[in-house]
Amino acid sequence: MPATEGILTAEERDSNRKGSDSVKIGLTDRERELLAAEEIVFDPDRDHTDEEVLELLEKIYDAEIKYSSFPRDDARAAEEAVNYAHMADRIQALIPEK
């Protein structure tokens, strides 16, 4: 994934942290593909509660762990693990601090 793809602007991050109880998560096409590959159902067109986002993150972390468990010489698995980790980090940043 290119370094800037899926990165939030400061404005997007701030708009999600202004005390709202829901978060809108925009996904890149690649992130949608990653979720579909693991049969993770997610509707990016609606706002999600913090609880829903945490559930999504748990599924993404499971996928990251799955690909991290492959043999070290499996470059594709290593790349997928990194892709899931980056997606999880980006989504984690959307959860408002309480």
N, C-alpha and C positions, 0 to 999 in steps of 0.2 A: 504494500500500500504506500503511495507517495506520502512524504512527510506531512504535507498540508491537507491531505484528503481526510475529511471527517473531523478536522480540528475546529473547535468552537471559537468564535470571535468573543471578545470580552463582553460585547453587548448581548450576545446569545446566552452566555453563562450568567450574566447579571440578571437578565430577564427571567431566567429559571429560578434564581435564588431570592427573589423578592417576596419571600414568605408565602409563596403559593403552595397549595397542597397537591398540585399535579405538575407533571413535567411532560413536555412534548419532546420526543426524541426523533430527530431527523437521521436517517440512515443513508449511507452511500449504497450504490448498487452492489458493491463488493460485500458490504456488511449484510445486506439482504441475502446475498448468495450464501454467505457463511451460516447465517441462521437457518436458511432453508436446508442446507446440507446436513444439519444436525436435527432437522425437523422441529426447530424451535419456532413456535407460532408467536407472531408479534405484529401488531397493527401500528405502524409508524404514523398513521394519519389521525390519531387521537391522543389526547392527554392521558398520562398514566399516573397513578398514585405512586408515592414513594415505595409502598409495599410491592406493587407490580414491578417497579423498576428493580427492586432488590431480588425479586424472584427471577427476572430476566437475567440479572447479573449472575445469579447462582448457576443458571443453565449455561451461560457463556463460560464461567469459570470451569464447569465440568468439562466442556468441550476443550478448553485450553489444557486441562490436566490430561485428558484423553490423548491429545496429540503430543503432549510433552512426554508421555509414557512410551512412545514409539522408540525404536533403537536410534541412537544418536546419528547414525549414518543415513537416516531417512530425511533428506533435505526438505521434501515436500511437507512432511509432518511437522518438522521444526518451523517451517515458514507459517503453516496454519496455526500452530501454537502461538506464535508471535502476533499473527493477525487477530486471533481471539483476545489476546492480552491487550493489544492496543484498543480494540473496540470496548472492552470492559473498562479500561482506564478512562476512555472518553465519556462513556455513559456514567461512570461513577462520579465524574466531575459535575454532572448535571443535578445530582441529588443535593437539595438545599441543606446547608448546615443549620442545625437547630441549636 
